[in-house]
Amino acid sequence: MPDFIKNLASDLLRLEVNTIIKQNMTAEKIPANKRVLLRRLADSYREALADYEVAKLPEDGDIIPTDAGRVFRWRYGGQFSFQEISGVAKQAAESLEAQLANLPDTPEKADLSNRHKIVLRIRSQSSNIVGVFKMMYRNLKLSLEEQQKAGATVTIPNGFFDEEKEDLLDKEHYLFSQMSNQGLPRECVPFVSHWASRDWNNDLDWTDLNRAPELDLTPDSLSLLYKAYEIGTEQIVLQTVIQIEGDVTSYITPTYLGLPDQYKDIVMGIHNRSIVTSTQFWGALFSTIVNLAGRTFNEIFRRRTG
């Protein structure tokens, strides 16, 4: 509990308010099952990269031999899936950077620039989520090692996989039959659900996902996942960051500046009301934390301002 209060107090040193123009909102709640949340987030990242034509989904139906290395083989929401997404996003960012360097200031360049920002976000968030899974694996391994020292008979799972193992390929997928009958490279064939890593990972199909135990996520990890899920692959048009010392920084994107005046007023009004609501809640939460753990917070605040 003291560590949780300390981490929460540290998080209160900074408030960030983002305003996003989002297409096709469903207004559905964040999934209560964190495994489902991770799967949906990974799906949205894969779909965005496929829409940008930098990768292909196994279900596209037009996979050809030259697509080897461009097909998403991990179709799930775990460490291996997000590692793959991060790698594809890295290549996409480098490609977009090369294109942007040779383009004049045109609407096409502005569109590519927006894509570049979203690809960088996908890469960054995916890398952060990979770190979450690695931390869960490390904690599980340490726990099992302690049990071994105490005399228990336990098996410590591997934190990696071997792509060359044939049993990892999804033999029921139509691309597997094309590999066998038409010479499609194995790099185009997706992997099966990785049930063996379920205790710390989430590379599971929907059937396995719904029968797997809930993941042991820390409050910090949950906060990271919630933010990534809420922002998704949409473009942030306005952002305001408020520091506890009183510094306020506002970011305005070209997309906002390009809106008609009446839409600018609507978006800015929403953003300003969000700031007011957030600062009120921030202040109330700040006061509560100070009352619960004033000494801990004061120590953190002194280190921050000293």
C-alpha positions as CSV (number, residue, x, y, z in Angstrom):
1,M,0.0,0.0,0.0
2,P,2.8,2.6,0.8
3,D,4.3,2.0,-2.6
4,F,0.9,2.4,-4.3
5,I,0.4,5.7,-2.5
6,K,3.9,6.8,-3.4
7,N,3.4,6.0,-7.1
8,L,0.0,7.7,-7.2
9,A,1.5,10.8,-5.6
10,S,4.2,10.8,-8.2
11,D,1.6,10.6,-11.0
12,L,-0.2,13.6,-9.6
13,L,2.8,15.8,-10.4
14,R,1.6,16.1,-14.0
15,L,-1.8,16.5,-15.6
16,E,-2.3,15.8,-19.4
17,V,-5.5,16.7,-21.2
18,N,-5.9,15.5,-24.8
19,T,-8.7,16.2,-27.3
20,I,-9.1,13.8,-30.2
21,I,-11.4,13.9,-33.2
22,K,-12.5,10.3,-33.5
23,Q,-14.3,8.6,-36.3
24,N,-17.1,6.1,-35.8
25,M,-17.4,6.2,-32.0
26,T,-19.2,3.3,-30.4
27,A,-19.3,4.8,-26.9
28,E,-18.6,1.3,-25.4
29,K,-16.9,0.9,-22.1
30,I,-13.3,-0.2,-21.7
31,P,-13.4,-4.0,-21.5
32,A,-13.3,-5.2,-17.9
33,N,-11.2,-8.2,-19.0
34,K,-7.7,-6.9,-19.5
35,R,-6.9,-9.7,-21.9
36,V,-9.7,-8.5,-24.1
37,L,-8.5,-4.9,-23.9
38,L,-5.0,-6.0,-25.0
39,R,-6.3,-8.0,-27.9
40,R,-8.5,-5.2,-29.1
41,L,-5.7,-2.7,-28.8
42,A,-3.4,-4.9,-30.8
43,D,-6.1,-5.5,-33.4
44,S,-6.5,-1.7,-33.9
45,Y,-2.7,-1.3,-34.3
46,R,-2.5,-4.0,-36.9
47,E,-5.5,-2.7,-38.8
48,A,-4.0,0.8,-38.9
49,L,-0.7,-0.5,-40.2
50,A,-2.5,-2.6,-42.8
51,D,-4.5,0.4,-43.9
52,Y,-1.3,2.3,-44.4
53,E,-0.2,-0.6,-46.6
54,V,3.0,-1.3,-44.7
55,A,1.8,-4.8,-43.6
56,K,-0.8,-7.4,-44.4
57,L,-3.3,-9.3,-42.2
58,P,-3.4,-13.1,-42.7
59,E,-7.1,-12.8,-43.5
60,D,-6.6,-10.3,-46.4
61,G,-6.9,-13.2,-48.8
62,D,-4.3,-11.8,-51.3
63,I,-1.1,-13.1,-49.6
64,I,1.6,-13.8,-52.2
65,P,5.2,-15.1,-51.8
66,T,6.7,-11.6,-51.9
67,D,4.7,-10.7,-48.8
68,A,7.1,-12.7,-46.7
69,G,8.1,-10.5,-43.8
70,R,5.0,-8.2,-44.2
71,V,2.3,-10.5,-42.9
72,F,1.3,-10.3,-39.2
73,R,1.9,-13.8,-37.9
74,W,1.0,-13.1,-34.3
75,R,-2.7,-12.2,-34.4
76,Y,-3.2,-11.9,-30.7
77,G,-2.7,-9.4,-27.9
78,G,0.5,-10.5,-26.0
79,Q,4.2,-9.9,-25.9
80,F,5.0,-11.6,-29.2
81,S,2.2,-9.8,-31.0
82,F,3.2,-6.4,-29.7
83,Q,6.9,-7.1,-30.5
84,E,5.9,-7.8,-34.1
85,I,3.7,-4.7,-34.2
86,S,6.6,-2.6,-32.9
87,G,9.0,-4.0,-35.5
88,V,6.5,-3.3,-38.4
89,A,5.9,0.2,-37.1
90,K,9.6,0.9,-36.9
91,Q,10.0,-0.1,-40.6
92,A,7.0,2.0,-41.5
93,A,8.3,5.1,-39.7
94,E,11.6,4.8,-41.4
95,S,9.9,4.5,-44.8
96,L,7.6,7.5,-44.1
97,E,10.6,9.6,-43.0
98,A,12.3,8.9,-46.3
99,Q,9.2,9.9,-48.2
100,L,8.7,13.1,-46.2
101,A,12.3,14.2,-46.7
102,N,11.7,14.4,-50.5
103,L,8.2,16.1,-50.5
104,P,7.4,19.8,-50.8
105,D,4.8,21.3,-48.4
106,T,1.6,19.9,-49.8
107,P,-1.6,18.3,-48.4
108,E,0.0,15.0,-49.3
109,K,3.0,15.7,-47.1
110,A,0.7,16.8,-44.2
111,D,-1.2,13.5,-44.5
112,L,2.0,11.5,-44.5
113,S,3.2,13.5,-41.5
114,N,0.1,12.7,-39.6
115,R,0.5,9.0,-40.4
116,H,4.1,9.2,-39.3
117,K,3.1,10.5,-35.9
118,I,0.5,7.7,-35.4
119,V,3.0,5.1,-36.5
120,L,5.5,6.4,-34.0
121,R,2.9,6.3,-31.3
122,I,2.0,2.7,-32.3
123,R,5.7,1.7,-32.0
124,S,6.2,3.5,-28.7
125,Q,3.1,2.1,-27.0
126,S,3.7,-1.4,-28.3
127,S,7.3,-1.3,-26.9
128,N,5.9,-0.1,-23.6
129,I,3.4,-3.0,-23.5
130,V,6.2,-5.5,-24.4
131,G,7.9,-4.1,-21.3
132,V,4.8,-4.8,-19.2
133,F,4.8,-8.5,-20.3
134,K,8.5,-8.8,-19.6
135,M,8.0,-7.5,-16.1
136,M,5.2,-10.0,-15.5
137,Y,7.4,-12.8,-16.7
138,R,10.2,-11.6,-14.5
139,N,8.0,-11.5,-11.4
140,L,6.6,-14.9,-12.2
141,K,10.0,-16.4,-12.7
142,L,11.3,-14.9,-9.4
143,S,8.2,-16.3,-7.6
144,L,8.8,-19.7,-9.0
145,E,12.5,-19.6,-8.1
146,E,11.6,-18.8,-4.5
147,Q,9.2,-21.8,-4.5
148,Q,12.0,-24.0,-5.8
149,K,14.3,-22.8,-3.1
150,A,11.6,-23.7,-0.6
151,G,11.6,-27.3,-1.9
152,A,8.5,-27.1,-4.2
153,T,8.5,-28.9,-7.6
154,V,7.7,-26.2,-10.2
155,T,8.5,-25.6,-13.8
156,I,9.9,-22.2,-14.9
157,P,8.5,-21.4,-18.3
158,N,10.7,-19.9,-21.1
159,G,10.2,-16.2,-21.9
160,F,10.8,-16.7,-25.6
161,F,9.7,-18.9,-28.5
162,D,11.4,-20.5,-31.4
163,E,9.9,-19.5,-34.8
164,E,11.5,-22.4,-36.5
165,K,9.5,-25.0,-34.6
166,E,6.8,-26.4,-37.0
167,D,4.3,-26.9,-34.2
168,L,4.0,-23.1,-33.8
169,L,2.4,-22.7,-37.2
170,D,-1.4,-22.6,-37.5
171,K,-2.0,-25.8,-39.5
172,E,-5.7,-25.0,-39.8
173,H,-5.2,-21.7,-41.5
174,Y,-5.6,-21.6,-45.2
175,L,-2.1,-20.1,-45.6
176,F,-0.6,-23.2,-44.2
177,S,-2.1,-25.3,-47.0
178,Q,-0.8,-22.8,-49.5
179,M,2.7,-23.2,-48.0
180,S,2.4,-27.0,-48.4
181,N,0.8,-27.1,-51.8
182,Q,1.9,-23.9,-53.6
183,G,5.3,-23.1,-52.1
184,L,4.2,-20.0,-50.0
185,P,7.1,-19.1,-47.6
186,R,6.5,-20.1,-44.0
187,E,7.1,-16.4,-43.1
188,C,3.6,-15.8,-44.4
189,V,1.9,-18.4,-42.2
190,P,0.5,-17.2,-38.9
191,F,1.2,-18.8,-35.5
192,V,-1.2,-20.7,-33.3
193,S,-2.4,-19.5,-29.9
194,H,0.5,-19.7,-27.3
195,W,-1.3,-21.4,-24.4
196,A,2.0,-22.4,-22.7
197,S,2.8,-18.7,-21.8
198,R,-0.7,-17.9,-20.5
199,D,0.4,-17.2,-16.9
200,W,2.3,-14.1,-18.0
201,N,1.4,-13.5,-21.6
202,N,-1.7,-12.9,-23.8
203,D,-0.9,-14.4,-27.2
204,L,-4.1,-16.4,-27.1
205,D,-7.0,-16.9,-29.6
206,W,-10.4,-15.9,-28.4
207,T,-11.2,-19.4,-27.1
208,D,-8.1,-19.6,-25.0
209,L,-8.3,-16.0,-23.9
210,N,-11.7,-16.4,-22.3
211,R,-10.6,-19.4,-20.3
212,A,-7.2,-18.1,-19.2
213,P,-6.6,-16.6,-15.7
214,E,-6.6,-12.8,-15.4
215,L,-3.3,-11.1,-15.9
216,D,-1.5,-9.8,-12.8
217,L,-1.1,-6.1,-13.8
218,T,0.2,-3.3,-11.6
219,P,-1.7,0.0,-11.3
220,D,1.0,1.7,-13.4
221,S,0.7,-0.9,-16.1
222,L,-3.1,-0.6,-16.1
223,S,-2.8,3.2,-16.4
224,L,-0.5,2.7,-19.4
225,L,-2.9,0.3,-21.1
226,Y,-6.0,2.5,-20.4
227,K,-4.3,5.6,-22.0
228,A,-3.1,3.6,-25.0
229,Y,-6.6,2.1,-25.5
230,E,-8.4,5.5,-25.1
231,I,-6.1,7.3,-27.6
232,G,-5.8,4.4,-30.0
233,T,-4.8,5.3,-33.5
234,E,-6.6,8.6,-33.6
235,Q,-4.9,12.0,-34.0
236,I,-4.6,14.3,-31.0
237,V,-5.6,17.8,-32.2
238,L,-5.1,19.7,-28.9
239,Q,-3.1,18.9,-25.8
240,T,-2.5,20.7,-22.6
241,V,0.0,19.6,-20.0
242,I,0.0,21.1,-16.5
243,Q,2.8,20.6,-14.0
244,I,2.4,20.8,-10.3
245,E,4.8,23.7,-10.1
246,G,2.3,25.8,-12.2
247,D,3.8,25.4,-15.7
248,V,1.3,25.0,-18.4
249,T,2.1,23.9,-22.0
250,S,-0.4,23.8,-24.8
251,Y,0.1,22.0,-28.1
252,I,-2.0,22.9,-31.2
253,T,-1.7,20.8,-34.3
254,P,-2.0,21.9,-37.9
255,T,-5.2,19.7,-38.2
256,Y,-6.9,22.0,-35.6
257,L,-5.7,25.1,-37.4
258,G,-7.2,23.8,-40.6
259,L,-10.7,23.3,-39.2
260,P,-13.5,25.8,-40.1
261,D,-13.9,28.5,-37.5
262,Q,-17.1,27.1,-36.2
263,Y,-15.5,23.7,-35.6
264,K,-12.5,25.3,-34.0
265,D,-14.8,27.0,-31.5
266,I,-16.5,23.7,-30.7
267,V,-13.3,21.7,-30.3
268,M,-11.6,24.5,-28.2
269,G,-14.7,24.7,-26.0
270,I,-14.7,21.0,-25.4
271,H,-11.0,21.1,-24.6
272,N,-11.3,24.0,-22.2
273,R,-14.2,22.3,-20.3
274,S,-12.1,19.1,-20.1
275,I,-9.3,21.1,-18.6
276,V,-11.6,22.7,-16.0
277,T,-13.1,19.3,-15.1
278,S,-9.7,17.6,-14.9
279,T,-8.1,20.2,-12.8
280,Q,-11.0,20.1,-10.3
281,F,-10.7,16.3,-10.0
282,W,-6.9,16.6,-9.9
283,G,-7.2,19.1,-7.0
284,A,-9.6,16.9,-5.1
285,L,-7.5,13.8,-5.6
286,F,-4.4,15.7,-4.6
287,S,-6.0,16.8,-1.3
288,T,-7.1,13.2,-0.6
289,I,-3.6,11.8,-1.2
290,V,-2.0,14.5,1.0
291,N,-4.4,13.7,3.8
292,L,-3.7,9.9,3.5
293,A,0.0,10.1,3.1
294,G,1.2,13.7,3.6
295,R,4.7,12.8,4.6
296,T,5.3,10.5,1.6
297,F,3.9,13.1,-0.8
298,N,5.9,15.9,0.8
299,E,9.1,13.9,0.4
300,I,8.4,13.3,-3.3
301,F,7.4,16.9,-3.9
302,R,10.6,18.2,-2.2
303,R,12.7,16.0,-4.4
304,R,10.9,17.3,-7.5
305,T,11.3,21.0,-6.6
306,G,14.6,20.8,-4.8
